[in-house]
Amino acid sequence: MTTPSPAEMRSVLLDLVRRRGADKTVCPSEAARVLAPVGWRDLMEDVRQEAYRLADDGLVEITQQGRVVDGRSARGPIRLRLR
């Protein structure tokens, strides 16, 4: 498996949240599955890191149980939504 570039991960994450729409969320695993249908779990940390950068850039919010959180310090599942 060829590891997708950060730009590819960013593009897929943004596409998914934009298609999902306002006030809807996306799990980072959805992006990993698009990028690598087989072996997607191996991409999860890289996809999460790119999600953090998107949040840093103000493009998405990272949430847990509907509340905005800092993804880097959050434990457990996170979700992304448009900012």
Buried (B, 14 or more C-beta within 10 A) or exposed (E): EEEBEEEBBBBBBBEBBEEBEEEEBBBBBBBBBBBBEEEBEEBEEBBBBBBBBBBEEEBBBBBBEEEEBEBEEBEEEBBBBBE
